Amino acid sequence: MSKKQVQVGQVFQTVGATNGRCWRVKATVVLFGIPHAQVVSTEDEGDYKTLSCLVLTDSNFYRLVPPPPPGSVAA
């Protein structure tokens, strides 16, 4: 069974939340032998938290937002 990797720059969206807030991975760290991601809100960079990578890659809690295609322009 392969483990999903969390990488700096990836964006994850909260599942089941009314606002569907998105979080960008700023750094990865290992705490007590467990990989974690330090994430910041894409709406408010003052809002940040540290999550276990296992939780971040669990589709019951978060979903990976695919990056825009190369050359696309953000609206």
C-alpha positions as CSV (number, residue, x, y, z in Angstrom):
1,M,0.0,0.0,0.0
2,S,1.5,3.3,-1.0
3,K,1.3,6.4,1.2
4,K,0.1,9.7,-0.2
5,Q,2.8,12.3,-0.1
6,V,2.2,15.9,1.1
7,Q,4.3,18.5,-0.6
8,V,4.9,22.2,0.0
9,G,2.6,24.3,-2.3
10,Q,-0.2,21.7,-2.4
11,V,-3.7,23.1,-1.6
12,F,-6.3,21.0,0.3
13,Q,-10.0,21.9,0.8
14,T,-11.9,21.1,4.0
15,V,-14.6,18.4,3.3
16,G,-18.1,19.0,4.6
17,A,-17.5,22.5,5.9
18,T,-20.0,25.1,4.8
19,N,-17.3,27.5,3.6
20,G,-15.0,24.8,2.1
21,R,-11.9,26.7,3.2
22,C,-8.7,25.9,1.4
23,W,-5.3,25.4,3.0
24,R,-1.9,25.7,1.3
25,V,1.0,23.6,2.6
26,K,3.8,25.9,3.7
27,A,6.2,23.3,5.3
28,T,6.4,19.7,6.4
29,V,7.8,18.6,9.7
30,V,8.1,15.5,11.7
31,L,6.7,15.7,15.3
32,F,7.1,12.7,17.6
33,G,8.0,10.6,14.6
34,I,4.8,11.5,12.7
35,P,4.8,13.6,9.5
36,H,2.9,16.8,9.8
37,A,2.1,19.7,7.5
38,Q,2.1,23.4,8.4
39,V,-0.8,24.9,6.5
40,V,-2.1,28.5,5.9
41,S,-5.5,29.6,4.8
42,T,-5.6,30.7,1.2
43,E,-8.1,33.4,2.3
44,D,-6.3,34.7,5.4
45,E,-2.6,34.0,5.7
46,G,-2.9,34.9,9.4
47,D,-4.9,31.8,9.9
48,Y,-2.6,28.7,10.1
49,K,-2.4,25.4,11.7
50,T,-0.4,22.2,11.9
51,L,-2.1,18.9,10.8
52,S,-1.0,15.3,10.6
53,C,-0.3,14.4,7.0
54,L,-2.4,11.3,7.6
55,V,-5.4,13.5,8.4
56,L,-4.6,15.9,5.5
57,T,-4.6,13.0,3.0
58,D,-7.7,11.4,4.5
59,S,-10.6,12.0,2.0
60,N,-13.1,12.1,4.9
61,F,-11.5,15.4,6.1
62,Y,-9.7,17.1,3.2
63,R,-9.4,16.8,-0.6
64,L,-6.5,17.8,-2.7
65,V,-7.3,20.7,-5.0
66,P,-5.6,20.1,-8.4
67,P,-3.3,22.8,-9.6
68,P,-4.4,25.0,-12.5
69,P,-3.2,23.9,-15.9
70,P,0.1,25.4,-17.1
71,G,-0.4,28.7,-18.9
72,S,-3.9,29.3,-17.4
73,V,-4.7,32.7,-16.0
74,A,-6.4,33.0,-12.6
75,A,-9.6,35.1,-12.6
